[in-house]
Every structure is written in C-alpha cells, then in structure tokens.
Amino acid sequence: MRTFARTPLLLLWCCLAALLSAGCAGTGAVRDTAAGDDAVVRLYPGTGARAGDLVVLGHGFLREQSTLAGLARTLAAAGVDCATLDFTAQRPWDGAHLRNGLAMIRVADRLGARRVVYVGFSAGGLAALVAARNDPRARGVVTLDLVDAAGLGRATAAALSVPLVGLVGEPGRCNAHNGARLVYAQASLGRFEQIVGAGHCDFESPTGALCEMLCGSADPARSARVRARARAAVLGLLDPVDSISAE
C-alpha cells in the first residue's frame, strides 16, 4: 500500500522534471522544424499572445544555433516567439554573410511572421543586418558584439531604415577591438551600448570551450546581464512606446 501511496507523488515529480527539461520557454515545448534547405530551425514559443511577432537569432562564425538557446529562452519567457537556425552555407574560408541573412528571412517566411526583429552574435550580426535591410517586416536589428567583414556591416547599416541596437563588450581580438562602432555610426537610427566587463563569449548562452580558449573565459553573471539588455532592446523595438518599462 505504501508503494501505491507514493505513486502520485512520483508521477507529479516526473511531470515537473519534464517541464523543467523542456526549458520553461513558453506556452509550448521547444521544437525543431525543417527549413527546406537541409537546415533545421528551432522554435521557442513565447509565453505571451503576440501573434505574428518573431525574433530570429543568428549564431557566430562556425558556431551553431545551440549557443543562442539561453537568449532564445529569455526572449520567449518575455512573450516573444523566437527561432534559431544553423548557417549551413558557412565554410572556414567563407562566412557567407549574405546567404546567412537571406536564410534568416526564409525562417521568418516559413513561420508566417508579420513583425520581425533580427538578432545576431559576432559575424552572425552581419547576417542579421542583411536580413533587416532586405525584409520589410523588420522592426529593427540587435547585434551582439558584432564583428564586421570587408565593410559589409558599414555598407548595410548605411542603407538600413530601421533601428540598429548594438550591444558590445570590452575591446579584444575576438571583436576586432570594437571596430564595429564604425558600423553603428553609419546607421541613421543606430546606437550601441557597452556591457562593462563583458568578453566576447559572454554574448553566447551557453558558450563553449573553443570560444573561451580563443577569446577568454565567460562569466554567468555577465552573460545574464547581456541577455537582460538584449531582452530590453528587442522589446523596445517591438513596442517602442513601452520600451522604458521593458528596461
């Protein structure tokens, strides 16, 4: 009899564990869907009723979408549907930034988005810029410790008609010593915000051993601060009137 008495509690614990392992990222479970070009898109459903709003997140050079899972969950918990993808066109000798940007737009197409904020880390920020420049649904772009390549960021920012928010870390070799500040200066609606003490890997969530070996150790507190500022930036772009309360 004691075994049967414990069964409901055991079932309750198992259900709770299942919910926690799903990520607590929204009203539905995180799920993968094929993008049609051999890419897998991971959708993080938001907790709010923001039909048509979407954030598409792009990872850094030769990284993968799992490195933005923490930020995607943070944004989903704030009520916004989020999607991540792997940039399958990248090669060690070719960042494929233009193709990556078009891939981000295809994700928004596939998911039926009506208003989009594009977010990208490091070189993924270039893809986010390209996407925002070429998608009329874009409400803005947020870059995370952006790294420019051959002036693509500056040229794209100069033609950008939506706001650009750049979150930047401390100068270092992995962010070209904050050379992307020149990008924000080109955008008519551009601004950047320094995350004091943050290193390049703090902008991933989670990061990994390779990033930390090349760019320095990450810190959970700094990474949490980056996610909080990215959340405020995204919500401010989707709801400019409410941007102060989002802070």
C-alpha positions as CSV (number, residue, x, y, z in Angstrom):
1,M,0.0,0.0,0.0
2,R,2.8,2.4,0.7
3,T,4.2,1.9,-2.8
4,F,0.8,2.9,-4.3
5,A,0.5,5.9,-2.0
6,R,3.8,7.2,-3.2
7,T,2.9,6.8,-6.9
8,P,1.0,10.1,-7.3
9,L,3.9,12.0,-5.8
10,L,6.3,10.2,-8.1
11,L,4.2,11.0,-11.1
12,L,4.0,14.6,-10.1
13,W,7.8,14.8,-9.7
14,C,8.3,13.2,-13.2
15,C,5.9,15.7,-14.8
16,L,7.7,18.6,-13.1
17,A,11.0,17.3,-14.2
18,A,9.7,17.0,-17.8
19,L,8.5,20.6,-17.8
20,L,11.8,21.8,-16.5
21,S,13.8,19.9,-19.1
22,A,11.6,21.4,-21.8
23,G,13.2,24.7,-20.9
24,C,10.3,26.6,-19.4
25,A,10.5,28.8,-22.5
26,G,6.9,29.4,-23.3
27,T,3.4,28.0,-23.7
28,G,4.7,25.2,-25.9
29,A,7.7,22.9,-26.0
30,V,10.8,23.9,-27.9
31,R,10.6,22.1,-31.2
32,D,12.6,21.7,-34.4
33,T,11.3,22.0,-37.9
34,A,12.9,21.5,-41.3
35,A,13.7,24.8,-43.2
36,G,13.5,23.2,-46.6
37,D,17.2,23.7,-47.4
38,D,18.6,20.9,-45.2
39,A,18.7,23.4,-42.3
40,V,16.9,22.8,-39.0
41,V,15.0,25.7,-37.4
42,R,14.4,25.5,-33.6
43,L,11.3,27.4,-32.4
44,Y,11.0,28.7,-28.9
45,P,7.3,29.6,-28.4
46,G,6.7,32.7,-26.4
47,T,4.5,32.9,-23.3
48,G,2.5,35.9,-24.5
49,A,-0.2,36.5,-27.1
50,R,2.0,38.3,-29.6
51,A,0.7,36.7,-32.8
52,G,2.9,37.5,-35.8
53,D,5.8,38.8,-33.8
54,L,9.1,36.8,-34.2
55,V,12.7,37.1,-33.2
56,V,15.2,35.3,-35.5
57,L,18.7,34.7,-33.9
58,G,21.9,34.0,-35.9
59,H,25.0,32.4,-34.4
60,G,28.6,33.4,-34.8
61,F,31.2,32.3,-37.4
62,L,31.4,28.5,-37.5
63,R,29.3,28.2,-34.4
64,E,25.8,26.6,-34.1
65,Q,22.3,27.6,-33.0
66,S,22.6,25.9,-29.6
67,T,24.9,28.7,-28.5
68,L,21.9,31.1,-28.5
69,A,19.5,28.8,-26.7
70,G,19.8,30.8,-23.4
71,L,18.9,34.1,-25.1
72,A,16.1,32.4,-27.0
73,R,14.6,31.1,-23.8
74,T,14.9,34.5,-22.2
75,L,13.1,36.2,-25.0
76,A,10.4,33.5,-25.2
77,A,9.8,33.9,-21.4
78,A,9.2,37.6,-22.2
79,G,6.4,36.6,-24.5
80,V,8.0,36.6,-28.0
81,D,8.3,33.7,-30.3
82,C,12.0,33.0,-31.1
83,A,13.7,30.9,-33.8
84,T,17.3,29.9,-34.2
85,L,19.0,28.2,-37.2
86,D,22.3,26.8,-38.3
87,F,24.1,28.7,-41.0
88,T,24.7,25.8,-43.3
89,A,26.4,27.9,-46.0
90,Q,29.4,28.9,-43.8
91,R,32.8,27.5,-44.5
92,P,36.1,28.1,-42.8
93,W,37.2,30.2,-45.8
94,D,33.8,31.9,-46.4
95,G,31.5,33.4,-43.8
96,A,28.6,33.5,-46.4
97,H,27.1,36.5,-44.6
98,L,24.7,37.5,-47.4
99,R,23.4,34.0,-47.8
100,N,23.0,33.7,-44.0
101,G,21.0,36.9,-43.9
102,L,18.7,35.5,-46.6
103,A,18.4,32.3,-44.7
104,M,17.1,34.3,-41.7
105,I,14.5,35.9,-43.9
106,R,13.4,32.5,-45.1
107,V,12.8,31.4,-41.4
108,A,10.6,34.4,-40.9
109,D,8.7,33.5,-44.1
110,R,8.3,29.9,-43.1
111,L,6.9,30.8,-39.7
112,G,4.5,33.4,-41.0
113,A,5.9,36.4,-39.2
114,R,4.4,39.8,-39.6
115,R,6.9,41.8,-37.5
116,V,10.4,40.6,-37.0
117,V,13.5,41.6,-35.0
118,Y,16.7,40.1,-36.3
119,V,19.5,39.4,-33.7
120,G,23.0,38.1,-34.4
121,F,26.1,37.3,-32.4
122,S,29.6,38.3,-33.8
123,A,29.6,37.6,-37.5
124,G,26.0,36.5,-37.2
125,G,25.3,40.1,-36.6
126,L,26.2,40.8,-40.2
127,A,23.5,38.3,-41.3
128,A,21.0,40.0,-39.0
129,L,21.9,43.3,-40.6
130,V,21.4,41.9,-44.1
131,A,18.1,40.4,-43.1
132,A,16.8,43.6,-41.6
133,R,17.9,45.6,-44.6
134,N,16.0,43.4,-47.0
135,D,12.9,42.4,-45.1
136,P,10.1,45.0,-45.0
137,R,8.6,43.2,-41.9
138,A,11.7,44.1,-39.9
139,R,11.2,46.3,-36.9
140,G,14.9,46.5,-36.1
141,V,18.1,44.6,-35.5
142,V,20.2,43.8,-32.4
143,T,23.8,42.9,-32.8
144,L,25.8,41.1,-30.0
145,D,29.5,42.1,-30.0
146,L,29.3,42.5,-33.8
147,V,32.4,41.8,-36.0
148,D,32.4,43.4,-39.4
149,A,33.9,41.8,-42.5
150,A,35.2,43.7,-45.6
151,G,33.0,46.7,-44.8
152,L,29.8,44.7,-45.3
153,G,28.4,45.9,-41.9
154,R,29.1,49.6,-42.6
155,A,27.6,49.5,-46.1
156,T,24.5,47.6,-44.9
157,A,24.0,49.9,-41.9
158,A,24.2,53.0,-44.1
159,A,21.2,51.7,-46.1
160,L,19.2,50.5,-43.0
161,S,15.9,52.1,-42.5
162,V,15.0,50.5,-39.1
163,P,16.7,51.0,-35.7
164,L,20.0,49.2,-35.0
165,V,21.0,48.4,-31.4
166,G,24.5,47.2,-30.8
167,L,25.5,45.6,-27.5
168,V,29.2,45.5,-27.3
169,G,31.8,44.0,-24.9
170,E,35.2,45.1,-23.9
171,P,37.7,45.6,-26.8
172,G,39.6,42.5,-27.7
173,R,40.9,40.4,-30.6
174,C,37.7,38.5,-31.0
175,N,35.6,41.6,-31.6
176,A,38.3,43.3,-33.6
177,H,38.8,45.7,-30.7
178,N,35.3,47.0,-31.1
179,G,35.8,48.0,-34.7
180,A,32.1,47.6,-35.2
181,R,31.5,51.0,-33.6
182,L,32.1,52.3,-37.1
183,V,29.0,50.3,-38.2
184,Y,26.7,51.9,-35.7
185,A,27.9,55.4,-36.8
186,Q,26.8,54.6,-40.3
187,A,23.2,53.8,-39.3
188,S,20.8,56.8,-39.2
189,L,19.0,55.1,-36.3
190,G,21.9,53.3,-34.8
191,R,23.2,53.2,-31.3
192,F,25.5,51.0,-29.2
193,E,25.6,50.1,-25.6
194,Q,28.7,48.9,-23.8
195,I,28.3,45.9,-21.4
196,V,31.0,46.7,-18.9
197,G,33.4,43.9,-18.3
198,A,31.8,41.6,-20.9
199,G,34.0,39.4,-23.1
200,H,33.1,38.0,-26.5
201,C,32.0,34.7,-25.1
202,D,29.6,36.3,-22.6
203,F,27.4,37.1,-25.6
204,E,26.7,33.4,-26.2
205,S,24.4,31.4,-24.0
206,P,25.7,28.8,-23.5
207,T,29.2,29.3,-24.8
208,G,31.8,26.6,-25.1
209,A,35.4,25.6,-24.6
210,L,36.5,26.6,-28.0
211,C,35.2,30.2,-27.7
212,E,36.7,30.5,-24.2
213,M,40.1,29.1,-25.4
214,L,40.3,31.7,-28.2
215,C,38.5,34.7,-26.6
216,G,38.7,34.4,-22.9
217,S,36.5,32.9,-20.2
218,A,32.8,33.7,-19.9
219,D,31.1,34.6,-16.7
220,P,27.5,33.6,-15.9
221,A,26.7,36.9,-14.3
222,R,27.9,38.9,-17.3
223,S,26.1,36.6,-19.6
224,A,22.9,37.1,-17.7
225,R,23.4,40.9,-18.0
226,V,23.8,40.6,-21.7
227,R,20.6,38.6,-22.0
228,A,18.8,41.1,-19.9
229,R,20.0,44.0,-22.1
230,A,19.2,42.1,-25.3
231,R,15.7,41.4,-24.0
232,A,15.1,45.1,-23.3
233,A,16.4,46.0,-26.7
234,V,14.2,43.5,-28.5
235,L,11.1,44.5,-26.6
236,G,11.9,48.2,-27.2
237,L,12.0,47.6,-30.9
238,L,8.7,45.7,-31.0
239,D,6.9,48.1,-28.6
240,P,8.7,51.5,-28.8
241,V,6.1,53.2,-26.5
242,D,6.7,50.6,-23.8
243,S,10.5,50.5,-24.2
244,I,11.0,52.3,-20.9
245,S,9.0,49.7,-18.9
246,A,11.0,47.0,-20.7
247,E,14.2,48.4,-19.3
